[in-house]
Amino acid sequence: MNYDDIIEREYPLKNLNRVKHPRMSIENRAKIFAPFAALKGHEEAIAAKRRIVVPRVELSEEAKEYLDWQLAKIEQMLDAGKHPMVTIIYFQKDKMCTEDEDGGEYIQFTGIVAKYHLEGRWIQIVDKKLRLEDIYGIENEED
């Protein structure tokens, strides 16, 4: 089909005063195209199924001694004004587990030690504050 005869014409209803649907603002138009989740919580449920939950491992006496030795070295470095770079493996309890269950995941994290508080039983690496009892392993990057 050839529309050469009407292509330059003005829209016929452009000048009418009565408009059934007033022009929509850009913000309201954007809402039309917002993502829609037909099944609320479905993505979270799938992610929860994929997550692997493991029980907390009890450290051996040798592992506890090595961890204490590493923490003492870190404390000495902090006292000397140095902030060492460490790689730490810690246990994070799963939010889905009840108080009786002790399941979660082990996470490896590398960062600079900001603070260490022996009496409070915590260490802060960058902006992450960890309880000492959750630490499974720690390696000083300077070793």
C-alpha positions in Angstrom: 0.0 0.0 0.0 1.1 3.5 -0.7 0.3 6.2 1.8 1.9 9.2 0.0 -1.5 11.1 -0.2 -2.0 11.1 3.6 1.5 11.0 5.1 1.8 14.8 5.4 -1.8 15.4 6.7 -2.4 16.5 10.3 -3.9 14.1 12.8 -7.7 14.7 12.5 -8.6 14.6 16.2 -5.6 16.8 17.3 -7.6 20.0 17.8 -10.7 18.5 19.5 -11.3 19.9 23.0 -12.8 16.7 24.4 -10.2 14.1 25.0 -11.1 10.7 26.4 -7.7 10.0 27.9 -5.5 12.9 28.9 -1.8 12.6 28.2 0.0 10.6 30.8 3.1 12.0 32.6 6.4 10.3 32.0 6.6 9.1 35.6 3.2 7.4 35.3 4.1 5.9 31.9 7.3 4.4 33.5 5.1 2.6 36.1 3.4 0.7 33.4 6.6 -0.9 32.4 7.8 -1.7 35.9 8.7 -5.4 36.5 5.9 -7.5 37.6 6.2 -10.6 39.8 3.2 -12.9 39.4 4.4 -15.2 42.2 5.6 -13.1 45.1 8.4 -14.8 46.9 9.0 -17.3 44.2 12.6 -16.1 43.4 13.5 -16.2 47.1 12.1 -19.7 47.4 14.2 -20.9 44.5 17.3 -19.2 45.9 16.7 -20.9 49.2 16.5 -24.3 47.6 19.8 -23.7 45.8 21.6 -22.6 49.0 23.7 -25.4 50.6 23.4 -25.4 54.4 26.2 -27.2 56.3 26.5 -27.8 60.0 29.1 -25.8 62.1 32.4 -27.6 62.4 34.0 -27.9 65.8 37.7 -26.8 65.6 40.4 -29.1 66.9 42.7 -28.0 69.7 45.6 -27.5 67.2 43.4 -25.4 65.0 42.3 -23.3 68.0 45.9 -22.7 69.0 46.9 -21.7 65.5 43.9 -19.3 65.3 44.9 -17.8 68.7 48.5 -17.4 67.4 47.3 -15.6 64.3 45.0 -13.3 66.3 47.9 -12.5 68.7 50.1 -11.5 65.6 47.3 -9.3 64.3 46.9 -7.7 67.7 50.7 -6.9 67.8 50.5 -5.4 64.3 47.5 -3.2 65.3 49.4 -2.1 68.4 52.3 -1.1 66.2 50.0 1.0 64.0 49.8 -1.5 61.1 46.6 -2.8 59.6 47.3 -6.2 58.1 45.5 -7.7 55.1 44.0 -11.0 56.0 42.0 -13.8 54.5 39.4 -15.1 56.9 37.0 -18.0 56.7 34.0 -17.6 59.0 30.7 -19.3 59.7 27.5 -17.5 58.9 24.4 -19.0 60.4 21.5 -19.5 58.0 18.5 -17.2 58.6 16.1 -20.1 57.8 17.5 -22.3 60.6 15.8 -22.3 64.0 17.6 -21.8 67.3 18.1 -25.5 67.8 19.7 -26.0 64.4 23.2 -24.9 63.7 23.3 -24.8 60.0 24.8 -22.2 57.7 27.6 -21.6 55.3 31.3 -20.9 55.4 32.4 -17.7 53.7 35.9 -16.7 52.7 36.6 -12.9 52.9 39.8 -10.9 52.3 40.3 -7.4 53.7 42.2 -5.1 56.0 41.8 -5.5 59.7 40.3 -2.3 61.1 39.9 -3.3 64.8 40.3 -6.2 67.1 38.7 -6.5 70.5 39.7 -9.5 72.6 37.5 -8.8 75.6 34.4 -8.2 73.3 35.4 -11.3 71.3 35.1 -9.7 67.9 37.3 -8.5 65.0 36.4 -6.0 62.4 37.7 -6.4 58.8 36.9 -3.4 56.7 33.3 -2.8 57.7 32.4 -6.4 58.6 32.4 -7.2 62.3 32.8 -10.9 63.1 32.5 -12.8 66.3 35.7 -14.8 67.2 33.7 -17.9 67.8 32.5 -17.8 64.1 36.0 -17.8 62.7 37.1 -21.0 61.2 40.5 -19.9 59.8 42.6 -16.8 59.3 45.7 -16.2 57.2 47.8 -13.1 57.3 48.7 -12.0 53.8 52.2 -10.9 55.0 53.2 -14.5 55.9 
